[in-house]
Amino acid sequence: MSKDEEDIFAPRPAPTIHVIGQQLDELSVEELGERIAALRKEIERLERARQAKEASRATAAAFFKTAS
């Protein structure tokens, strides 16, 4: 497979829906709404990840506290 063919079939990164600090002047009301919805979903995902890590930390702390 040639380099050109590899480039064609290579996975492409997902388009970025929003960049923090990006200029918002040229976005429509609908585009702003879409970005807000996407960012809310991302915040929820981050909060779930944080809660899972906090639970793991608490479990480990309880284990090592009782193991001593």
N, C-alpha and C positions, 0 to 999 in steps of 0.2 A: 504494500500500500504506500503510495507516495505521500509526501508531506502535505500536499494540497488536499488529498483525500482524507488524511487524518484530521486536518482542520475542519473539513466539512462535517465529519461524523463525530467530532469531539463534543462532549456535553457542554452546553452553554450555561453559564451562571444565570440564576433567576434574575429577572429585572428588579432593580431596586425601586420600591414604591415610594420611598421617602428617604431623604438624607437630612439628618439633624442639622439645623441652621440654614437649610436651603431657602432661597428666595421664594416667596409665596405669591408675589404680585401677579404673576401670569397664570395662576391656576384658577379654574372655574370653581363655583360653589360645589358642583358635583365632585370634582377632583379632590377638593378639600375634604368633603365628606368621606370619600373612599379612603383617603389617607388616615383620617381620624379613626375609621373603623379598623383598618389594618393595624394601626398603632395600638388600639385598645386590645386587639387579639394578641399582639406581641406582649403587651404588659401582662395580660392574663397568663400567657405561657411562661414568662419570666417569674411571675409570682408563684406558679405551681412548682417550677424548678427550685426556687428558693425554699419553699415549704418542704419539699422532699429532702433537700440538703439539711435543713434545720432538724427534720425528723431523724435523719441518719446520724447527725451529730448528737442529738439527745439520746438516741439508742446506744451509741458508742460510749457516751459519757456515763450512762447508767450502768452499762456492762462493766466498764473499767472501775467504776466506783465500788461495785459489789464484788469485783474480782480481787480487790486489794485486801 
